[in-house]
Amino acid sequence: MATKKKATGQAAQNDEQATQQKTTGQNDVVPVAEQEARFVEDLADMDDFAQWYHAVVRKADMADESPVRGCMIIKPYGYALWEAIQRGLDERIKLTGHENLYFPLFIPMSFLQKEAEHVEGFAPELAVVTIGGGEELTEPLAVRPTSETIIGHTYARWVQSYRDLPLLYNQWANVVRWEKRTRPFLRTSEFLWQEGHTVHRTEEEAEAETLKILNEVYVDFAEKELAIPMLKGRKSTTEKFAGALRSYSMEAMMGDGKALQAGTSHNLGQNFAKAFDIQFLDADGTRKLAWTTSWGASTRLIGGVIMVHGDESGLKLPPRVAPIQVVIVPIWRKDEERALVADAVAAVERDLRAAGIRVKSDWREQTPGFKFNDWELRGVPLRLELGPKDVQKDQAVLVRRDTRAKEFVPRGELAARASTLLTEIQQALFDAALAFRQRRTYQANDFAELAARMADRANLGFVEAWWCGDAQCEAEIKARTQATIRCLPFARSTTATEGACVYCGKPAQEWAVFAKAY
Amino acid sequence: MATKKKATGQAAQNDEQATQQKTTGQNDVVPVAEQEARFVEDLADMDDFAQWYHAVVRKADMADESPVRGCMIIKPYGYALWEAIQRGLDERIKLTGHENLYFPLFIPMSFLQKEAEHVEGFAPELAVVTIGGGEELTEPLAVRPTSETIIGHTYARWVQSYRDLPLLYNQWANVVRWEKRTRPFLRTSEFLWQEGHTVHRTEEEAEAETLKILNEVYVDFAEKELAIPMLKGRKSTTEKFAGALRSYSMEAMMGDGKALQAGTSHNLGQNFAKAFDIQFLDADGTRKLAWTTSWGASTRLIGGVIMVHGDESGLKLPPRVAPIQVVIVPIWRKDEERALVADAVAAVERDLRAAGIRVKSDWREQTPGFKFNDWELRGVPLRLELGPKDVQKDQAVLVRRDTRAKEFVPRGELAARASTLLTEIQQALFDAALAFRQRRTYQANDFAELAARMADRANLGFVEAWWCGDAQCEAEIKARTQATIRCLPFARSTTATEGACVYCGKPAQEWAVFAKAY
């Protein structure tokens, strides 16, 4: 990202400030050098992006390894971000007319086999319960990898008449897909998500629902709250959901130029309606097969937030979803100063909270320098410093996490100024991410150009090109460059309606976005 | 409950109103008689409480059967109640200083075996995954029945110094216990719950935490929001959590006089700390074993709400958690009237919503009588009727679900009056439940009295009696009467400090509450 390199040297600068500070009357303070060593290693080198990612996840206390293969523990700071994501999505899911419900975790194996493409896609990844209450089960139960089948089975009973339609339901749940290679948030054997499942009278209604979810729920949330610009489009047949008629997705560009599929919405056509016999008596008196959709977004979004906005100092959280929006770091040397500062901090904290700001004061024993680094690592959008001199001058210092811009603000204006800055930071994060994506989006006329782009690790990004629509070309490009078609974007950056396929050179009408992906 | 029998005849009365009404211009309206038949069967006979319960769950669309043995589908109306319960508990869990996180669904079997009592308690109820990704697992994984073991294993790593303590964490999750006999919400193989897991430096702190959760989270929530009076106390050794030092619970009396354990909080002592080696370096420089607690409340609470407040007409939802607090039923005969009424309804709906009331207008094709019954069945606290005459008089009719009291209210006062009534209904439900429990709480001096109370099905309730503390007496009472010790209550209804054991007659110091339980 544009701003990523600017941070270099900031940790060292905070270190200096830190060594100048002393805590008072504490015997058990860890030596400053040792305290701050943790910030130096790992994070500085963003060129090893995978290593940087793991370091941020661990150091910012987002997640921890678990004793269960491929499963993570989501720690409180990471979970608080998930709660913000849940709130933002849930609100939009309800505003678009959906209700939440809950289906069982287990799915009879025979259900999964009813839709041919679906079972082919998910069978290799299943966790299977074979023992219940000490006895072998007559029919093994899959732990849900997704719930189209058990929901489809039930909808067949719930849907009788056209008057029952549409069914607009969603559930928040955990799902399990036995993954070979896992990464916290991005790909784990168990993950948390929401999955929407709807039934409609006509193909048009199902298609409208699929696109409404993509636009009004997923993209609206991701762009406004997570400050992540999204590329919207249709998935190629190879990349679509197992059993879907058409899949749509939103794709985000990570800090290393790779793509993250951040939410998908599927028009399932009549495939699941056929497999599970979801029929309704229409107004014209005839029985008809229904049309269904499904759509999901998951804890993967947390990985997206980390990889889009983070820098060498750690996380940068968008203010609208940050668990802590303003951290107050009190500064003092002597005990008398501490008391003086404490009163002012308490008053400021009240003011900010009254203005609806999520605020936390950090009274730990460590040095201010340690705390500055720690909260930068955790990506808190605004830091408020308040020391004895500030008390005298009736002011405080506000420091932005994104630009490091620092300003002295009179006490009476702190809440208003902090609110304004939070809004500005939210926009600035989005703008920076968008500018980065635009800079790293290329076009390729032939395979050599495409391959060269995919080989240039330092400038990796999205490559737009014509594609003939042949899965064979798509597969060979993937085999040779690791790039997949992320989507066939709704908005094309070309006005031409056809060109030559980037791989085979034959006439092509599909404008595709290729990228390496998580 | 006191009010349960008063309802008799109300369904019939609504039927009459309904048959007087006609819908306009609809060809496909189901005949009134057929529409309303569903309200008559099943619900009227509350003497068959189990049958009544199943009928309410089904008819009020709270839950549905699933194709997976022992698992239910929580339908949107039931799930909305769960969301209200989650909000109320989560708020209190956070206010008492806890944070949410998330641990894996799966637990290695070897973990469960580390605490002897724990494995004995849960092993018979486990669902076990033996296949993952198409291959047999080297170590089978239990689907969590509760998470003390995997969390204990992890806490051993997170806790190093006394400065790390206390750890105050909670998770919202699904758990699985393979039950032989299941009932929606009350006992299902999979259920949703929150489970808190904390670590402390001393026994006193662990005990204080255990009681704080019981009092400030569970009982406070259940009494204020669910309007269910709770009996608080300690569990007998037989009834305590497998692996706990002491268990506390809140117990509620259902409409049939049986008890429902509605939330439990366990002081785990050092049992799990020993099993998982949770040690910390204390301020005095020595390594010490930590003290842990755990506590949980689940979708079972929904069953409690149904069984405490319900009557022959169906659910009665406490206003504070009711998904819909006021339902507006527009009344019209002719199309012109419909337009007139629609304007007034829209205005009233806006007023109520602006006052923070959850309101819904029911414009379905069915008759008002059908709708009255339907919303009574669903337990909406207040019904607002609005017809052409009301428009002329600039008023509306408000009808309470609990007392059926009906009043005409001027348009301008509707929102304020509805708010007041909702508060009154909330309190009235609590008062009625408390009065019922008091009326159905008895004392027994000997086993004959206790047995007689447990045999009197029509007046079943809680029986208080002295108990010698011997598990043998407890077991024989259970074998002969089905009554178990629900708790040793904190508040005793006797000032004596000892008496004769209700079973063996030996000196006894424990004052116990016996009841049949769900």
Chai-1 contact restraints between the chains, C-beta under 6 A:
chainA,res_idxA,chainB,res_idxB,connection_type,confidence,min_distance_angstrom,max_distance_angstrom,comment,restraint_id
A,S66,B,P104,contact,1.0,0.0,6.0,A-B,restraint_1
A,P67,B,H153,contact,1.0,0.0,6.0,A-B,restraint_2
A,V68,B,P104,contact,1.0,0.0,6.0,A-B,restraint_3
A,V68,B,F106,contact,1.0,0.0,6.0,A-B,restraint_4
A,C71,B,P104,contact,1.0,0.0,6.0,A-B,restraint_5
A,I73,B,F103,contact,1.0,0.0,6.0,A-B,restraint_6
A,I74,B,L101,contact,1.0,0.0,6.0,A-B,restraint_7
A,I74,B,Y102,contact,1.0,0.0,6.0,A-B,restraint_8
A,K75,B,L101,contact,1.0,0.0,6.0,A-B,restraint_9
A,P76,B,E99,contact,1.0,0.0,6.0,A-B,restraint_10
A,P76,B,L101,contact,1.0,0.0,6.0,A-B,restraint_11
A,Y79,B,N100,contact,1.0,0.0,6.0,A-B,restraint_12
A,Y79,B,L101,contact,1.0,0.0,6.0,A-B,restraint_13
A,Y79,B,Y102,contact,1.0,0.0,6.0,A-B,restraint_14
A,E99,B,P76,contact,1.0,0.0,6.0,A-B,restraint_15
A,N100,B,Y79,contact,1.0,0.0,6.0,A-B,restraint_16
A,L101,B,I74,contact,1.0,0.0,6.0,A-B,restraint_17
A,L101,B,K75,contact,1.0,0.0,6.0,A-B,restraint_18
A,L101,B,P76,contact,1.0,0.0,6.0,A-B,restraint_19
A,L101,B,Y79,contact,1.0,0.0,6.0,A-B,restraint_20
A,Y102,B,I74,contact,1.0,0.0,6.0,A-B,restraint_21
A,Y102,B,Y79,contact,1.0,0.0,6.0,A-B,restraint_22
A,F103,B,I73,contact,1.0,0.0,6.0,A-B,restraint_23
A,P104,B,S66,contact,1.0,0.0,6.0,A-B,restraint_24
A,P104,B,V68,contact,1.0,0.0,6.0,A-B,restraint_25
A,P104,B,C71,contact,1.0,0.0,6.0,A-B,restraint_26
A,P104,B,E190,contact,1.0,0.0,6.0,A-B,restraint_27
A,L105,B,N174,contact,1.0,0.0,6.0,A-B,restraint_28
A,L105,B,E190,contact,1.0,0.0,6.0,A-B,restraint_29
A,F106,B,V68,contact,1.0,0.0,6.0,A-B,restraint_30
A,P124,B,G134,contact,1.0,0.0,6.0,A-B,restraint_31
A,A127,B,V129,contact,1.0,0.0,6.0,A-B,restraint_32
A,A127,B,G132,contact,1.0,0.0,6.0,A-B,restraint_33
A,V128,B,I131,contact,1.0,0.0,6.0,A-B,restraint_34
A,V129,B,A127,contact,1.0,0.0,6.0,A-B,restraint_35
A,V129,B,V129,contact,1.0,0.0,6.0,A-B,restraint_36
A,T130,B,T130,contact,1.0,0.0,6.0,A-B,restraint_37
A,I131,B,V128,contact,1.0,0.0,6.0,A-B,restraint_38
A,G132,B,A127,contact,1.0,0.0,6.0,A-B,restraint_39
A,G132,B,W178,contact,1.0,0.0,6.0,A-B,restraint_40
A,G133,B,W178,contact,1.0,0.0,6.0,A-B,restraint_41
A,G134,B,P124,contact,1.0,0.0,6.0,A-B,restraint_42
A,H153,B,P67,contact,1.0,0.0,6.0,A-B,restraint_43
A,N174,B,L105,contact,1.0,0.0,6.0,A-B,restraint_44
A,W178,B,G132,contact,1.0,0.0,6.0,A-B,restraint_45
A,W178,B,G133,contact,1.0,0.0,6.0,A-B,restraint_46
A,E190,B,P104,contact,1.0,0.0,6.0,A-B,restraint_47
A,E190,B,L105,contact,1.0,0.0,6.0,A-B,restraint_48
